[in-house]
Amino acid sequence: MSLLSALAAALLNVVAAASENAATTAWPVDNLTAAPSSVTSTMGVTGAEDYSGTGHHPQWSNTTHNISILSSVFGVSYCLQWGSVNHVYFQLANTFFFLSYLAPNGTYGILYLRCTLLVGCAFFALWGWTVMCSFDAFLWNAAFVAINFIHVCVLLYYLRPVKFSREVEEVSLHTFVYQ
């Protein structure tokens, strides 16, 4: 129980330090000023005639800010501009990872899961090698491809049909069926 209380105390210290950091952090605000007194507003909704149909005051910034609880607690800055969409290999890899979560129960479901993970990791390895030029991303995902390939081979071995010779089938029939 003392380990649990020590972990709780450490977590409280981290949260307290983070909240002190967040309280002293000056948040940058770009061109956000109060509306002039000549602007009439009802419940925060302004008339279109005041702003020529733009929906916001001309003095206010037109950028959107992504502020989350992480930024307020840990002092992480928010995204002023999102980056471009990742390469098609990245998208295909994540598509196959998404499909792997749809695997049903049972042996065939596990085979489906391993096959989709294998393809997804192969696309991530290809993405790491050709797009990111990151050897560690390629190496990790190549290792995951190898692991999933071994699992697929083992599952296919277990799922193979068992065939007996004609003599063994006759002995089995006479031994177990006619008793």
C-alpha positions as CSV (number, residue, x, y, z in Angstrom):
1,M,0.0,0.0,0.0
2,S,2.9,2.3,0.6
3,L,4.0,2.0,-3.1
4,L,0.5,3.1,-4.2
5,S,0.6,6.1,-1.8
6,A,4.0,7.0,-3.0
7,L,2.9,6.9,-6.7
8,A,-0.2,9.0,-5.8
9,A,2.0,11.6,-4.1
10,A,4.4,11.7,-7.0
11,L,1.5,12.1,-9.4
12,L,0.1,15.0,-7.3
13,N,3.5,16.7,-7.3
14,V,3.7,16.4,-11.1
15,V,0.2,17.8,-11.5
16,A,0.9,20.7,-9.1
17,A,4.1,21.5,-10.9
18,A,2.4,21.4,-14.2
19,S,-0.4,23.6,-13.1
20,E,2.1,26.2,-11.7
21,N,3.8,26.1,-15.0
22,A,0.6,26.6,-16.9
23,A,-0.5,29.5,-14.6
24,T,2.8,31.4,-15.2
25,T,2.8,30.7,-19.0
26,A,1.8,33.7,-21.1
27,W,-0.5,32.5,-23.8
28,P,0.1,34.3,-27.1
29,V,-3.0,35.8,-28.7
30,D,-2.7,37.0,-32.2
31,N,-4.8,40.0,-33.1
32,L,-7.7,39.1,-30.8
33,T,-9.1,42.3,-29.4
34,A,-12.5,43.1,-28.0
35,A,-15.2,44.2,-30.4
36,P,-15.7,48.0,-30.7
37,S,-18.5,49.5,-28.6
38,S,-20.4,50.4,-31.8
39,V,-21.0,46.7,-32.5
40,T,-24.4,45.4,-31.3
41,S,-24.6,41.8,-30.2
42,T,-27.4,39.7,-28.8
43,M,-26.3,36.6,-26.9
44,G,-23.0,36.6,-28.8
45,V,-24.7,36.6,-32.2
46,T,-23.9,39.6,-34.3
47,G,-25.9,40.9,-37.2
48,A,-24.6,40.2,-40.7
49,E,-24.9,43.9,-41.6
50,D,-22.3,44.8,-39.0
51,Y,-19.6,42.6,-40.6
52,S,-20.5,42.5,-44.3
53,G,-21.5,38.8,-44.0
54,T,-18.1,37.5,-42.9
55,G,-19.3,36.3,-39.5
56,H,-16.5,37.9,-37.5
57,H,-15.2,41.3,-36.8
58,P,-12.5,42.5,-39.2
59,Q,-10.1,43.3,-36.3
60,W,-10.3,39.7,-35.0
61,S,-7.9,37.0,-36.2
62,N,-9.3,34.6,-38.8
63,T,-7.1,31.7,-37.6
64,T,-8.4,28.8,-35.6
65,H,-6.5,27.6,-32.5
66,N,-6.5,24.0,-31.2
67,I,-6.2,24.3,-27.5
68,S,-6.7,21.2,-25.4
69,I,-6.4,20.2,-21.8
70,L,-2.8,19.0,-22.5
71,S,-1.8,22.5,-23.4
72,S,-3.3,24.0,-20.3
73,V,-1.9,21.3,-17.9
74,F,1.5,20.6,-19.4
75,G,2.2,23.9,-21.1
76,V,2.3,22.4,-24.6
77,S,1.8,24.9,-27.3
78,Y,-1.2,24.6,-29.6
79,C,-1.2,24.1,-33.3
80,L,-1.5,27.3,-35.3
81,Q,-1.4,25.5,-38.6
82,W,-1.8,21.8,-39.3
83,G,0.8,20.1,-41.5
84,S,0.0,18.5,-44.8
85,V,-1.6,15.0,-45.0
86,N,0.9,12.2,-44.8
87,H,2.0,10.0,-47.7
88,V,-0.3,7.3,-49.2
89,Y,1.8,4.5,-47.6
90,F,1.1,6.0,-44.2
91,Q,-2.6,6.1,-44.9
92,L,-2.7,2.5,-46.2
93,A,-0.8,1.3,-43.2
94,N,-3.3,2.9,-40.8
95,T,-6.2,1.6,-42.9
96,F,-4.9,-2.0,-42.5
97,F,-4.4,-1.4,-38.8
98,F,-8.0,-0.1,-38.6
99,L,-9.2,-3.3,-40.4
100,S,-7.2,-5.4,-38.0
101,Y,-9.4,-4.1,-35.1
102,L,-12.4,-5.6,-36.9
103,A,-11.1,-9.2,-36.6
104,P,-13.6,-11.6,-35.3
105,N,-13.0,-14.2,-32.6
106,G,-11.6,-17.6,-33.4
107,T,-8.7,-19.1,-35.3
108,Y,-9.7,-17.5,-38.7
109,G,-10.2,-14.2,-37.0
110,I,-6.7,-14.3,-35.5
111,L,-5.4,-15.3,-39.0
112,Y,-7.2,-12.3,-40.4
113,L,-5.8,-10.1,-37.7
114,R,-2.2,-11.2,-38.3
115,C,-2.5,-10.8,-42.1
116,T,-3.8,-7.3,-41.8
117,L,-1.1,-6.4,-39.2
118,L,1.5,-7.9,-41.5
119,V,0.3,-5.7,-44.5
120,G,0.0,-2.6,-42.3
121,C,3.5,-3.0,-40.9
122,A,4.8,-3.6,-44.4
123,F,3.3,-0.3,-45.5
124,F,4.8,1.4,-42.5
125,A,8.2,-0.1,-43.2
126,L,7.9,1.0,-46.8
127,W,6.9,4.5,-45.6
128,G,9.8,4.7,-43.2
129,W,12.3,3.6,-45.8
130,T,11.1,5.6,-48.9
131,V,9.3,8.7,-47.5
132,M,10.7,9.3,-44.0
133,C,14.2,8.0,-44.8
134,S,14.2,6.8,-41.2
135,F,16.1,3.6,-40.6
136,D,14.7,2.9,-37.1
137,A,11.1,3.3,-38.4
138,F,11.9,0.8,-41.2
139,L,13.7,-1.6,-38.8
140,W,11.0,-1.7,-36.2
141,N,8.2,-2.3,-38.7
142,A,10.3,-4.8,-40.6
143,A,10.7,-6.7,-37.3
144,F,6.9,-6.5,-36.8
145,V,6.4,-7.9,-40.4
146,A,8.7,-10.8,-39.6
147,I,6.9,-11.6,-36.3
148,N,3.4,-11.5,-38.0
149,F,4.7,-13.6,-40.9
150,I,5.9,-16.3,-38.5
151,H,2.5,-16.2,-36.7
152,V,0.6,-16.5,-40.0
153,C,2.8,-19.5,-41.0
154,V,2.1,-21.2,-37.6
155,L,-1.6,-20.5,-37.9
156,L,-1.7,-21.9,-41.5
157,Y,0.1,-25.0,-40.3
158,Y,-2.5,-25.5,-37.6
159,L,-5.3,-25.0,-40.1
160,R,-4.1,-27.4,-42.6
161,P,-6.3,-30.4,-43.3
162,V,-5.2,-33.6,-41.8
163,K,-5.2,-36.5,-44.3
164,F,-4.6,-40.1,-43.4
165,S,-3.6,-42.9,-45.7
166,R,-6.4,-45.3,-46.9
167,E,-5.2,-48.1,-44.5
168,V,-5.1,-45.8,-41.5
169,E,-8.6,-44.6,-42.3
170,E,-9.9,-48.2,-42.5
171,V,-8.4,-49.1,-39.2
172,S,-9.8,-45.9,-37.6
173,L,-13.2,-46.7,-39.0
174,H,-13.2,-50.3,-37.7
175,T,-11.8,-49.3,-34.3
176,F,-13.9,-46.3,-33.4
177,V,-17.1,-46.4,-35.6
178,Y,-18.1,-50.1,-35.2
179,Q,-17.7,-50.2,-31.4
